[in-house]
Amino acid sequence: QVQLVESGGGLVQAGGSLRLSCAASGSMIFANTVGWYRQAPGKQRELVARIIRGGNSDYADSVKGRFTISSTNAKRLVYLQMNSLKPEDTAVYYCNAEFGVRSDWGQGTQVTVSS
C-alpha cells in the first residue's frame, strides 16, 4: 500500500561516502519500523539499519560507526548516510517499512564500492 522509492546509489571509491534516500508515497505513521536492507549477489538479504517506534535505531555490526540512519518526523523520508565505504558494502540497498502484518519494499538502488 505504501510505495517506497530509493535513490542515491552509485559507484564510489573505497573510503568514500554516499547518502541514500527513501521517499514514501503513503502514510508511514503506523509503521513499527523503517529501515534499510541490502543484498549482494549470492547472499541473502540482510538488515543494515532501522528505526524502531520510540526512536531507537539498530545497526548491523558490520556498519556500526560508519552508517547513520535518520528520518523526518513523519518518516516520509528515510536516509542512510554511508561513510568509509568498503568493497564488501557493494549490494542492492532496499528501503523497508514494517506494519506488523506486512512489510513494504522499495525497488532497490545499487551501491558499488571499488577498491
C-alpha positions as CSV (number, residue, x, y, z in Angstrom):
1,Q,0.0,0.0,0.0
2,V,2.8,2.4,0.8
3,Q,5.1,2.9,-2.1
4,L,8.8,3.4,-1.4
5,V,11.3,4.8,-3.8
6,E,15.1,4.7,-3.2
7,S,17.7,7.0,-4.7
8,G,21.3,8.0,-4.2
9,G,23.1,4.8,-5.1
10,G,26.1,4.8,-7.4
11,L,29.7,4.0,-7.9
12,V,32.2,5.2,-5.3
13,Q,35.8,4.6,-4.3
14,A,36.6,2.7,-1.1
15,G,36.7,5.2,1.7
16,G,34.2,7.4,0.1
17,S,30.6,8.3,1.1
18,L,27.1,8.1,-0.2
19,R,23.7,9.2,1.1
20,L,20.7,7.1,0.2
21,S,17.2,8.5,0.3
22,C,13.8,6.7,0.6
23,A,10.6,8.6,-0.3
24,A,7.3,7.2,0.8
25,S,4.1,8.0,-1.2
26,G,1.7,6.9,1.6
27,S,1.4,7.4,5.3
28,M,4.1,6.0,7.4
29,I,2.7,6.9,10.8
30,F,1.6,3.4,11.5
31,A,4.9,1.8,10.7
32,N,6.5,-0.2,13.5
33,T,10.0,0.1,11.9
34,V,11.5,1.8,8.9
35,G,14.9,0.9,7.7
36,W,17.4,-0.3,5.1
37,Y,18.4,-3.8,4.0
38,R,20.9,-4.9,1.4
39,Q,21.5,-7.9,-0.8
40,A,24.7,-8.9,-2.5
41,P,24.8,-11.5,-5.3
42,G,24.7,-15.0,-3.9
43,K,23.9,-13.8,-0.4
44,Q,20.6,-13.4,1.5
45,R,19.1,-10.0,2.2
46,E,20.3,-8.6,5.5
47,L,19.3,-5.8,7.8
48,V,21.6,-2.7,7.6
49,A,19.9,-0.2,9.9
50,R,16.4,0.5,11.2
51,I,14.5,2.9,13.3
52,I,12.0,1.4,15.8
53,R,9.0,3.0,17.4
54,G,10.3,5.1,20.3
55,G,13.2,6.4,18.2
56,N,15.8,3.8,18.9
57,S,17.9,2.6,16.0
58,D,19.6,-0.7,15.2
59,Y,22.7,-1.3,13.1
60,A,24.4,-4.4,11.7
61,D,27.7,-4.9,13.4
62,S,29.4,-4.6,10.0
63,V,28.3,-1.0,9.6
64,K,28.3,0.4,13.1
65,G,30.3,3.6,13.3
66,R,30.2,4.1,9.6
67,F,26.5,4.3,8.7
68,T,23.8,6.5,10.1
69,I,20.0,6.2,9.6
70,S,17.7,9.1,10.0
71,S,14.2,10.2,9.0
72,T,11.8,13.1,9.0
73,N,9.3,13.3,11.9
74,A,6.6,11.7,9.8
75,K,9.0,9.1,8.4
76,R,8.0,10.1,4.8
77,L,11.7,10.4,4.0
78,V,14.3,7.9,5.4
79,Y,18.0,8.4,4.8
80,L,21.1,6.3,5.1
81,Q,24.4,8.1,5.4
82,M,27.2,5.8,4.5
83,N,30.8,6.8,5.2
84,S,34.1,5.0,5.0
85,L,32.6,2.6,2.4
86,K,34.3,-0.7,1.8
87,P,34.1,-3.1,-1.2
88,E,32.1,-5.5,0.9
89,D,29.3,-2.9,1.1
90,T,28.6,-3.4,-2.5
91,A,25.0,-4.5,-2.8
92,V,21.5,-3.5,-3.8
93,Y,20.0,-1.5,-1.0
94,Y,16.3,-1.6,-0.2
95,C,14.1,0.6,1.8
96,N,11.6,-1.2,4.1
97,A,8.7,-0.3,6.3
98,E,7.1,-2.8,8.6
99,F,3.5,-2.5,9.7
100,G,3.1,-5.7,11.8
101,V,1.1,-7.7,9.4
102,R,3.0,-6.8,6.3
103,S,6.2,-5.2,5.0
104,D,6.6,-2.8,2.1
105,W,9.7,-2.6,0.0
106,G,11.3,-0.3,-2.5
107,Q,12.7,-1.3,-5.8
108,G,16.3,-1.0,-4.6
109,T,19.3,1.1,-5.5
110,Q,22.7,-0.2,-6.5
111,V,25.7,0.7,-4.5
112,T,29.1,-0.3,-5.9
113,V,32.3,0.3,-4.0
114,S,35.5,-0.1,-5.9
115,S,38.9,-1.0,-4.4
